[in-house]
């Protein structure tokens, strides 16, 4: 299989910053393209079980705080579930 996201789990040593490696089948690391955190489901497929998806988002909040958004668009790797973690813009209070 030629999926770049599957290759993350096949590599012995990941050259990107890893924030968290779950024993339940996902990893949170820096996105090589966008240079922001990305959450990648270990299994090649489009949707993890709901409880695991909730666990992924909760782990992101624990790591990066509550002022984040999840970008769920599957643009490049359409057949492998992943999402990006984006810091929300802080609006100036006047």
C-alpha positions as CSV (number, residue, x, y, z in Angstrom):
1,X,0.0,0.0,0.0
2,X,1.3,3.4,-0.8
3,X,-0.5,5.5,1.8
4,X,1.7,8.0,3.5
5,X,-0.3,7.9,6.7
6,X,0.0,4.1,6.9
7,X,3.8,4.5,6.5
8,X,3.9,6.4,9.8
9,X,3.0,3.2,11.7
10,X,5.4,1.1,9.6
11,X,8.5,3.2,10.3
12,X,10.8,2.1,13.1
13,X,11.7,5.7,13.9
14,X,9.5,8.7,13.2
15,X,11.4,11.8,12.1
16,X,8.6,14.1,13.2
17,X,7.8,15.4,16.7
18,X,5.4,12.9,18.4
19,X,3.1,14.4,21.0
20,X,1.3,11.2,22.0
21,X,1.2,7.6,20.9
22,X,-1.9,5.8,22.0
23,X,-2.1,2.1,22.9
24,X,-5.6,2.3,21.3
25,X,-4.4,2.8,17.7
26,X,-3.7,6.5,17.0
27,X,-0.8,8.9,17.1
28,X,-0.6,12.7,17.5
29,X,2.4,14.2,15.7
30,X,3.5,17.2,13.7
31,X,2.1,17.3,10.2
32,X,5.0,17.2,7.7
33,X,3.2,19.5,5.3
34,X,1.3,22.0,7.4
35,X,3.6,22.0,10.5
36,X,0.7,21.7,12.9
37,X,-0.5,18.8,15.0
38,X,-2.2,15.9,13.2
39,X,-4.0,13.0,14.6
40,X,-3.8,9.8,12.6
41,X,-5.9,6.6,13.1
42,X,-3.7,3.5,12.8
43,X,-6.1,1.5,10.7
44,X,-6.4,2.4,7.0
45,X,-10.0,3.5,6.7
46,X,-12.3,6.5,6.8
47,X,-13.8,6.5,10.2
48,X,-12.8,5.1,13.6
49,X,-15.4,4.0,16.2
50,X,-17.1,7.0,17.8
51,X,-15.6,6.4,21.3
52,X,-12.1,6.4,19.9
53,X,-12.7,9.6,18.0
54,X,-13.9,11.2,21.2
55,X,-10.8,9.9,23.0
56,X,-8.6,11.4,20.2
57,X,-10.2,14.8,20.6
58,X,-10.0,14.7,24.5
59,X,-6.3,13.8,24.3
60,X,-5.8,16.8,22.0
61,X,-7.5,19.1,24.5
62,X,-5.3,17.7,27.3
63,X,-2.2,18.4,25.2
64,X,-3.0,21.7,23.5
65,X,-5.7,23.3,25.7
66,X,-9.3,24.0,25.1
67,X,-8.7,26.8,22.6
68,X,-8.5,24.5,19.6
69,X,-10.5,23.4,16.6
70,X,-10.4,20.1,14.7
71,X,-10.1,20.3,10.9
72,X,-11.7,17.1,9.7
73,X,-11.4,17.7,6.0
74,X,-9.7,14.7,4.3
75,X,-8.0,16.4,1.5
76,X,-4.9,14.6,0.5
77,X,-5.3,11.2,2.2
78,X,-9.0,10.8,1.6
79,X,-9.1,7.1,2.5
80,X,-7.2,7.2,5.8
81,X,-8.9,9.0,8.8
82,X,-6.9,11.9,10.2
83,X,-7.5,15.4,11.4
84,X,-5.5,18.5,12.1
85,X,-5.5,20.4,15.4
86,X,-5.7,24.2,14.9
87,X,-5.3,26.9,17.5
88,X,-8.3,29.2,17.5
89,X,-7.6,32.9,16.9
90,X,-7.8,34.9,20.0
91,X,-9.9,38.0,19.5
92,X,-8.7,41.2,21.1
93,X,-11.0,42.5,23.8
94,X,-11.4,46.3,23.7
